[in-house]
């Protein structure tokens, strides 16, 4: 991936030979470090070379607290990179953000972005956020060679949830384990399970009820919610269905949870995770090749009406000032040119439909980008859209449910209590 990044960097620089000495600056607050920060800096260098505007980046791992403190003190950065729209909604409701429709080339923006991204970046019809570097959630990963060698069927793009369960039952009947699941993630343990619930709930009930849910308008004890958890339980509540049972699931870090698919012999055959898990696979198994050694299909359909739905996560940018420099940078961030850096350098999926597939480092990332561009219903990760107290309770509830599925009613009743306490207003 790094090689691809440097290739695309040279291509992008070669297409723009206008260089200007920095005379003005903007400040950007974000969370990036390591390779992501390298990519961000390369993207900004391209911008600075063309415009003479210097981008000064400040990084923090506690973004929510830092941006809240700075806004309250009247000293926000010019621009902030957020990891989800929840904070954007809060800041916009307080009148702290710039209406981007007044500084963006909206003809270009409307042409280059799907309506779903515009809706996610808007509050009460006003555009405040530009999304970029997205990930598709809910992909079902598998090892084609392992499945073939064991005589099992390869997942199909049109598989339904019942198809997936039927094939899983065939695997289970041979004494093998169909699924590998791991939800450990330190203080965020359980978030992987929330992705399961979200994808199931979305495909059972559609985007409007999904929105009502994360906005705190739907009871956690509703029949629809209970059904989603019980559907999730068809995988994690059956120790023969998920490798290692509850002890393994709750103690295994999400980044290592795919490993049983690549053991010799394989200990599991399916794994549900976002598009970003590809980098974890290649880091653990450097010889594994995309498509031939690992592949994916989309999350299986449940209600045909919502078969084209897709859950995503993505970083987005918001602005606190409408200076000419900020205007120029925000238009740059919305461009395919800027997002090509993320595609080549991180495998992050561009939200601008014109990011060329040639910038993605391999066939699977290209396919994930195509899925994102062609989806009909785009929703953001629901737990990331919830208030922090609700989100944390949701994570913990996943761990509790995996440990004791028979306690589902009390788990949902507790989540409902948190909802009522958290969404009083």
Helices and strands as residue ranges (DSSP letters): H 2-14, E 24-30, H 34-51, E 53-59, H 63-72, E 79-82, H 85-93, G 100-102, H 106-112, H 115-120, E 122-123, E 126-127, E 130-137, E 139-142, H 144-150, H 161-173, G 186-188, H 191-205, H 207-214, H 223-236, H 245-251, G 259-262, E 270-273, H 277-284, E 295-297, G 304-306, E 309-319, H 324-333, H 336-346, G 357-359, H 363-374, E 377-380, H 382-385, H 388-403, G 405-407, H 408-422
